[in-house]
Amino acid sequence: MQERKGRQEEYMKIICEGIELSDAVLKVAKACSTKTTNPILECVKITAENDSITLIATDGEIAIQRKIKADVLEEGAICVPGKFFSDFIKKLENEQITLATEDGRVIITYADSESSMQLLNADDFPAIDANIGEKKVELLTKDLKELIAKTTFCCAQDDSRPVLKGVLVQTQEGRICFTALDGYRMAVCRKNILGMTGDIKIICPGRTLNEIGRMLGADEDRIEIFVQKNMLMVSIDDTVLTSRLYEGEFVNVSNIVPKEFTSEIVVEKEALDESVERAAVLARTDKNSIVTFDIREGSMGVSSNTMIGRVNESVKIMLEGKDVQIALNCKYVSECLNAATDETVRIGFNGAVAPCVLTPAEGDSYLYLILPVRTTA
Amino acid sequence: MQERKGRQEEYMKIICEGIELSDAVLKVAKACSTKTTNPILECVKITAENDSITLIATDGEIAIQRKIKADVLEEGAICVPGKFFSDFIKKLENEQITLATEDGRVIITYADSESSMQLLNADDFPAIDANIGEKKVELLTKDLKELIAKTTFCCAQDDSRPVLKGVLVQTQEGRICFTALDGYRMAVCRKNILGMTGDIKIICPGRTLNEIGRMLGADEDRIEIFVQKNMLMVSIDDTVLTSRLYEGEFVNVSNIVPKEFTSEIVVEKEALDESVERAAVLARTDKNSIVTFDIREGSMGVSSNTMIGRVNESVKIMLEGKDVQIALNCKYVSECLNAATDETVRIGFNGAVAPCVLTPAEGDSYLYLILPVRTTA
């Protein structure tokens, strides 16, 4: 063993089922970096110990690991190129596979065939600490799905204020609240929790939440989110995802949402969504993508007007307060309406230049705030 | 009427069902040009006459038209922007729609709403002659599907020899034969025909055939292909596609296919395909994308060797003739194997530098010829 360490080489030999290896590689390889100058972040690390192997990949922010059963003939760790190993093993689902190191390569033996891949140095792979358990919050899987689906699309996409690429996740009075904003619109969603140890207030990357969303299982399952310092961890069906959290201050959102409105409407979501979608067909051809709401007693006009043509529709509403005209980016309106899950929604306005706020007709389980577009017309 | 003509304006007024208009627009808009400097080729022309409207679009090469029932209140013709009209009408499937011209626009009235789009001058729309019937060939829909699927992927993709972007379609002794080649490989497929008037020998754009392939209906339906001068026409369920044909001489392919081979193998297609796919995972990382066949009595080696690793598999074969080693582009081999529909295929070789030929184990219903890659090794 000492001689081996002296040669800085990696040893490992295992036998496992192709279907299990393939499933595990596909799951963890999602965390491989696709645009990096550091090749180790494109790798999957395979560690053989006792009677199992653990696969892990990370892009430096998110790490995903999964343990599967294997005959371990020689314990050790190797780093294989993630994409190629994953593409290759995917095509060996019906075979029993032997992985064995030899001269800096891994020899992959299956059926009558023997292939090989170059290895990277497993010592260069970043250490991933999945021992995260200081604080915990537990909720229903379907509620976490909804929290993610209703907020992450409002995260900023560019790097100008990195903290806005994250979602503010905090527990408050027996509920968990997700908040995302990009400077033009904001999403807030709240759900009851089943239990917790210690209040949580973190900024979690939107990407991390979307990746968790894709991993989530049956709606009625319980899911635990663990937090410690600047790390988060969830474990779903033997797949463990850990993620760095963003440090720094999130925008103080407590004063952003107006408490009162000069105009408030209740409208059938589907009807408004369809009108906005049609207006958007033309609005999208213009760089401002403006859809205009002309709100009056009993009905609202939904219109767009571009070089190619104009859409002018009428949607039934119930109005409390003053008539109002407002110009909004049709993409933001469409995305909020698509994320809303109630048949009727309430939208509050304070004139043409103040943000409008969309909520369910009853309750405060979610909220969207959209800044209007200032038009010169 | 004379005054109207004097003003060069278009008049038309019709009422129709959204579901029918939407279906028709979606079908014909496929022929709209997406990259043109001539805006009229991005349009759908709608002509109202008697008790129906005819929609037509063309990119200058392919034209698709479809006639649907409508209440024609005023006969005439208009040109609407294809993509926007199509996207918009698609969202009005449940409505009754009125189209009426006014001041160079079309007013679209539905439910309580009224929208409009700018029109282009219908007189600028190219004349499309669907009166094509000099020659005719009739075959089963499933046979035409197979002819298209087995050949068009071998058409040249670039413009260096435009005629190679087409498929040579010719009738011979009660059969129809499709031939496509791109300078590196060739596909030939033959099917029986049900009837014909006059022998056909045309070069049909691969795009046209792929578009026809997408329109084709039930396998057992009969389909007629009409040809006149440099035009082709098919009519499927009231949708009529016409296309220009390529003029010029196709490559003389009669001497390309070798009649005899020094080595001939019979191999299970699926097993070879899977091995080639795995070899391709690594081969694709290299610009030559080489998979090597090492053919010996009883088995063939399928291998690829790149910086990242090597794949080395063994596939059972029956060999007649000499051992042979040959290097091929894995993409060409994969695509041919995927298009082949027999469980076992025959591949003939004449050494390492001559083209190899893949056919069904029995019969000559299709054939692929692939040029080897010359390796310096």
HADDOCK unambig.tbl for C-alpha pairs under 7 A between the chains (distance, minus, plus):
assign (segid A and resid 84 and name CA) (segid B and resid 281 and name CA) 6.46 0.50 0.50
assign (segid A and resid 84 and name CA) (segid B and resid 282 and name CA) 6.89 0.50 0.50
assign (segid A and resid 87 and name CA) (segid B and resid 281 and name CA) 6.49 0.50 0.50
assign (segid A and resid 88 and name CA) (segid B and resid 278 and name CA) 5.83 0.50 0.50
assign (segid A and resid 88 and name CA) (segid B and resid 281 and name CA) 6.17 0.50 0.50
assign (segid A and resid 91 and name CA) (segid B and resid 278 and name CA) 6.63 0.50 0.50
assign (segid A and resid 112 and name CA) (segid B and resid 314 and name CA) 6.46 0.50 0.50
assign (segid A and resid 113 and name CA) (segid B and resid 312 and name CA) 6.11 0.50 0.50
assign (segid A and resid 113 and name CA) (segid B and resid 313 and name CA) 4.48 0.50 0.50
assign (segid A and resid 113 and name CA) (segid B and resid 314 and name CA) 6.01 0.50 0.50
assign (segid A and resid 114 and name CA) (segid B and resid 311 and name CA) 6.88 0.50 0.50
assign (segid A and resid 114 and name CA) (segid B and resid 312 and name CA) 5.58 0.50 0.50
assign (segid A and resid 114 and name CA) (segid B and resid 313 and name CA) 6.39 0.50 0.50
assign (segid A and resid 115 and name CA) (segid B and resid 310 and name CA) 5.54 0.50 0.50
assign (segid A and resid 115 and name CA) (segid B and resid 311 and name CA) 4.20 0.50 0.50
assign (segid A and resid 115 and name CA) (segid B and resid 312 and name CA) 5.18 0.50 0.50
assign (segid A and resid 116 and name CA) (segid B and resid 309 and name CA) 5.29 0.50 0.50
assign (segid A and resid 116 and name CA) (segid B and resid 310 and name CA) 5.19 0.50 0.50
assign (segid A and resid 116 and name CA) (segid B and resid 311 and name CA) 6.31 0.50 0.50
assign (segid A and resid 117 and name CA) (segid B and resid 308 and name CA) 5.74 0.50 0.50
assign (segid A and resid 117 and name CA) (segid B and resid 309 and name CA) 3.88 0.50 0.50
assign (segid A and resid 117 and name CA) (segid B and resid 310 and name CA) 6.33 0.50 0.50
assign (segid A and resid 118 and name CA) (segid B and resid 308 and name CA) 5.43 0.50 0.50
assign (segid A and resid 118 and name CA) (segid B and resid 309 and name CA) 5.46 0.50 0.50
assign (segid A and resid 278 and name CA) (segid B and resid 88 and name CA) 5.83 0.50 0.50
assign (segid A and resid 278 and name CA) (segid B and resid 91 and name CA) 6.63 0.50 0.50
assign (segid A and resid 281 and name CA) (segid B and resid 84 and name CA) 6.46 0.50 0.50
assign (segid A and resid 281 and name CA) (segid B and resid 87 and name CA) 6.50 0.50 0.50
assign (segid A and resid 281 and name CA) (segid B and resid 88 and name CA) 6.17 0.50 0.50
assign (segid A and resid 282 and name CA) (segid B and resid 84 and name CA) 6.89 0.50 0.50
assign (segid A and resid 308 and name CA) (segid B and resid 117 and name CA) 5.75 0.50 0.50
assign (segid A and resid 308 and name CA) (segid B and resid 118 and name CA) 5.43 0.50 0.50
assign (segid A and resid 309 and name CA) (segid B and resid 116 and name CA) 5.29 0.50 0.50
assign (segid A and resid 309 and name CA) (segid B and resid 117 and name CA) 3.87 0.50 0.50
assign (segid A and resid 309 and name CA) (segid B and resid 118 and name CA) 5.47 0.50 0.50
assign (segid A and resid 310 and name CA) (segid B and resid 115 and name CA) 5.54 0.50 0.50
assign (segid A and resid 310 and name CA) (segid B and resid 116 and name CA) 5.18 0.50 0.50
assign (segid A and resid 310 and name CA) (segid B and resid 117 and name CA) 6.31 0.50 0.50
assign (segid A and resid 311 and name CA) (segid B and resid 114 and name CA) 6.87 0.50 0.50
assign (segid A and resid 311 and name CA) (segid B and resid 115 and name CA) 4.20 0.50 0.50
assign (segid A and resid 311 and name CA) (segid B and resid 116 and name CA) 6.31 0.50 0.50
assign (segid A and resid 312 and name CA) (segid B and resid 113 and name CA) 6.11 0.50 0.50
assign (segid A and resid 312 and name CA) (segid B and resid 114 and name CA) 5.56 0.50 0.50
assign (segid A and resid 312 and name CA) (segid B and resid 115 and name CA) 5.18 0.50 0.50
assign (segid A and resid 313 and name CA) (segid B and resid 113 and name CA) 4.47 0.50 0.50
assign (segid A and resid 313 and name CA) (segid B and resid 114 and name CA) 6.38 0.50 0.50
assign (segid A and resid 314 and name CA) (segid B and resid 112 and name CA) 6.45 0.50 0.50
assign (segid A and resid 314 and name CA) (segid B and resid 113 and name CA) 6.00 0.50 0.50
